[in-house]
Amino acid sequence: MKKGIHPELKPTLFICGCGNQFTLLSTKGGTVYLETCNACHPFYTGKLRVKPAFLELTSKK
């Protein structure tokens, strides 16, 4: 790798709205607040709900 062209990675604390916290390496540094994470997002938790109007539109095709 070439020296001086890559951004510096710093430990960054990510805090979700559900209270889940985790630390990753990022160029931002400090603290980043998230709305959703893998612990509370409906796709990952299996609680995804589809609206009935959407089902009606897609079933007519």
C-alpha positions as CSV (number, residue, x, y, z in Angstrom):
1,M,0.0,0.0,0.0
2,K,1.2,3.5,-0.7
3,K,1.9,5.7,2.3
4,G,-0.2,8.8,2.9
5,I,-3.1,8.2,0.5
6,H,-5.3,6.1,2.8
7,P,-7.7,7.7,5.3
8,E,-6.9,7.1,9.0
9,L,-9.3,4.6,10.6
10,K,-10.5,5.5,14.2
11,P,-12.6,3.5,16.6
12,T,-16.2,4.8,16.3
13,L,-19.1,4.1,18.7
14,F,-22.3,3.4,16.9
15,I,-25.5,3.8,19.0
16,C,-28.9,2.7,17.7
17,G,-32.3,4.0,18.7
18,C,-33.1,0.7,20.3
19,G,-30.1,1.1,22.7
20,N,-27.8,-1.4,20.9
21,Q,-24.1,-0.1,20.8
22,F,-21.1,-1.4,18.9
23,T,-17.7,-0.2,18.1
24,L,-16.2,-0.4,14.6
25,L,-13.3,1.2,12.7
26,S,-14.4,4.2,10.7
27,T,-13.0,7.4,9.2
28,K,-15.5,9.4,11.1
29,G,-14.4,8.7,14.7
30,G,-16.4,9.7,17.8
31,T,-20.0,8.7,18.1
32,V,-22.6,8.0,15.3
33,Y,-26.3,7.7,16.1
34,L,-28.4,5.3,14.0
35,E,-32.1,4.9,13.6
36,T,-32.0,1.1,13.1
37,C,-29.5,-1.7,13.4
38,N,-29.5,-5.4,12.8
39,A,-31.1,-6.0,16.3
40,C,-34.2,-3.9,15.6
41,H,-34.6,-3.7,11.8
42,P,-37.8,-5.6,10.7
43,F,-36.0,-7.4,7.9
44,Y,-33.5,-9.0,10.3
45,T,-35.9,-9.6,13.2
46,G,-38.5,-11.3,11.0
47,K,-41.2,-8.9,12.0
48,L,-41.6,-7.3,8.5
49,R,-45.2,-6.5,7.7
50,V,-46.6,-5.9,4.3
51,K,-49.6,-3.5,3.9
52,P,-52.8,-5.1,2.5
53,A,-53.0,-2.4,-0.2
54,F,-49.6,-3.5,-1.5
55,L,-50.7,-7.1,-1.6
56,E,-53.8,-6.2,-3.6
57,L,-51.8,-4.3,-6.2
58,T,-49.2,-7.1,-6.7
59,S,-51.7,-9.9,-6.8
60,K,-53.7,-8.4,-9.7
61,K,-50.7,-8.7,-12.1
